[in-house]
Amino acid sequence: MNDKSITNTGERRTVGTREETRSMDRYVRPAVDIVETAEGLNIVTDLPGVAKEYLEIGIDKGILTIQGKVQPESRGNSVYREFELMSYYRQFQLPEVIDQDKTRAELSDGVLTLRLYKAEAAKPRRIEVQVA
């Protein structure tokens, strides 16, 4: 990644070993793809089983939080179960150049796509030279 990337701040940050919640529930940490474009960042993550009503996305103090609860469908009494759907939880530290008001989220077929746009002041611009 080039040095002018919004994801390469040049600072060393300590990365926590795990994300913490105060909830007693168990969570799965979904894998994500983060792609930087000229406009900002695109974050794509799989959240199978999460409906729009049970998906919470928030930004607080520069931290993006994605939390999705899975509501299991009960089609009878479970006799034996090897697979358990669990809720999802993930957090990211956002760069300061992200315009939080322009953030967009789309959920389609269990795939969440977040579009985080750069603030206008952070975008490179060309300055025209005037001849006097």
N, C-alpha and C positions, 0 to 999 in steps of 0.2 A: 504494500500500500504506500502511496506517496506521502511525503512529509506534510502536505497541506490538507490531508484528510481530516474530516471532523472526528474520526474515530481514533486518530493518532495524535494525542495531545502532547506527547513528549514527556509527560509526567509519569512517575512510577506510582501506581496506586496499589494498596494492599487489597487483595481479593479475599473475601471471606470463604471459608471452606464450605459453607452452606447458607441457604437463605432461611431466615427464621420467621415463623409466624407465632402468634400467641394461641392459635387454635390447637385443639387437641386432635383434630382430624389429621389423617395421613394424606400426603400429597405426592403426586408424581411431578417431577421437574421435566417439562416437555423440551425436546430439542428444538432449536430455532435456526433459521437461516437469516443472516443480517447482510443486506446488500446496500452499499453506499452508491448513490447516484448524484448527479449534479444538483438535484433538487433537495436531497436529504437522505434519509435512511428508510429502507423497506425491511420490515421484520415479518417473517412468515413462520408459523408454527402449527403443528397438527394438534388439535384438541378433539379427538373423536368422542362422541357421546355428549358433548356440551351443547346445549341449546342457547340461543341468544339471550333468553331470559335469565340464565344462570351464569352468564359471563360478565365479569367485572374487570374493567380496565381503567386505571387511574394514574395520574402523574402528581406526585407530591414531593416538593423539595428536590426536584431533579431526578427522582426515582420513578421509573415506569414499573407498575405492578400489573401482572396479568393473573387473574384467578378465575378458574372455571370449575363449576360444580357439576358432577355427573349425576343425573337422576335415573337410577336403574329402572328398567321396565320389568314389572313382575308379571310373568306369564305362567302362573302356577307356583307350586311350592318347590323350592330348590332342594334336591336330594343330594347332589354332589356338585361341587364347584371347584375348578382349577384356575379359573380366570376371574379376577375381580376388577371392575372398573373403579378407579379412584379419581378424585378431583385433582386439578392441576394448579400449580403455583410457580410463578417465575418473576424475578425482579431484575431490572437493569438500571445502571447509572447512565443518565443521558448527558450528552455534551451540552454545554450552555448555549450553543448556537441554534438549538432546536426551538422553533416557534410552537409552543404548546397549544395555541388556539387553532392552528391549522391541522392538527393531528387527525387522521381519519382511520377508521377501523372497519373491516369487512369480514364477515364470517360466512363461509360457503362450504357446505359438505364437510364440516369438521375441520376446515383449514382457516385459520385466522391470519389476515394480512393487515398489518399496521403500516401506515404511511406517515412518517415523521418528517416534516418539511423544515428546511433551514430558514432562519429569520432573514428578512431582506437585507439587513445590515451585514450579515455574514456571507452573503453571496458575492463572488467576485464580479466586478463591473469594469467596463472599459470607459475611459475618460477621453472624450474628444478634445483634440487640441485646436484652439481657435487661432487664426492668423490675424494679427493686429495690423 
